[in-house]
Amino acid sequence: MQKHNKFCTRKLFLPGVIAILFILSGFASPLKAGPDKYFPAVDGWERQSEIDVYTPETLWDIINGAADLFYAYDFIELFWAEYISKADESVYIVMEIYRQGGPVRAFGVYSQERPMSPELVDIGVQGYRAPGIMHFFVGDCYVKIRSHDRSAETEQTMRKLARHVSDMIDPDPQFPVIVTSLPEEHKVAFSDEFINTNFLGHPFLSRAFVSTYERGGERFNLFLIENETREESEQILASYYEFSGQDAELQEGIHRVEDRWNGEVGIVWKDNRLYGYYNLDDRELQEKYLALFSGN
């Protein structure tokens, strides 16, 4: 079969470090169940006989430069297969299952391609449709289904495939708790993102949950970085102050970093977490969020 592998992403990132397999992920991933179980037979469609598997070393063979996005979120493997309509061999459906380095990374890569005003579908933890595509994330996987055909029959088949995959990976999908840890008040809908590397353009800032907020016509951002240890939070803050050229006492509490690229960045250091804001000029709002994070 001829592969229809044209692919594009909304955002690209510099290549990240390729992660090892998360054996204790807690999800029935395609690796555990076998890829055939995730690509079922469908009446009226012929599926290619063997599922293609791509590793970090071969991902570029199928999606070219777009691989950078997946590398940035600790890509593990891709399962790829094509379905051809028995009624019309020119009609195809392609399904891609990307395994990332855990549920948060799967959300992260999904958040980079999700449109600002998605038409949601009740599949996976969250998913959306557009003409010819259906994307969602569930467990440690980001699933993409696409076709050039816009008929109702083809879309119905895409939905069947999506539902099957979602239920196989996790029949009761939920957002990772940390993804929903930032305040809801004034949050712009569907602005949640997870930035795994080079947050705010800095190599020492990573694993940031970010949301956009709007109040009184002003838009700004809040973020949360969760580290493994308190010491890692301290080191990150020390690196940030070194970048800014500021002298500061490194202790838990409120910090204001003068970032020559991003303006003032307010940070609350609490144990292994760093909460903060940027793009926020309103001093009253700054104090509000600093107090909120300090008491969280």
Buried (B, 14 or more C-beta within 10 A) or exposed (E): EEEEBEBEBEEBBEBBEBBEEBEEBEBBBBBEEEBBBBBEEBEEBBBBEEBBEBEBEEBBEBBEEBBBBBBBBBBBBBBBBBBBBEEEEEBBBBBBBBBBBBBBBBBBBBBBBBEEEBEEBEBBBBBBBEEBBBBBBBBBBBBBBBBBBEEEEBBEBBBBBBBBBBBBBBEEBEBBEBBEBBBEEBBEEBBBBBBBBBBBEBEBBBBBBBBBBEEEEEEBBBBBBBBEEBEBBBBBBEBBBEBBEEEBEEEBEBBBBBBEEBEBBBBBBBEBBBBBBBBBEEEEBBEBBBEBBBEE
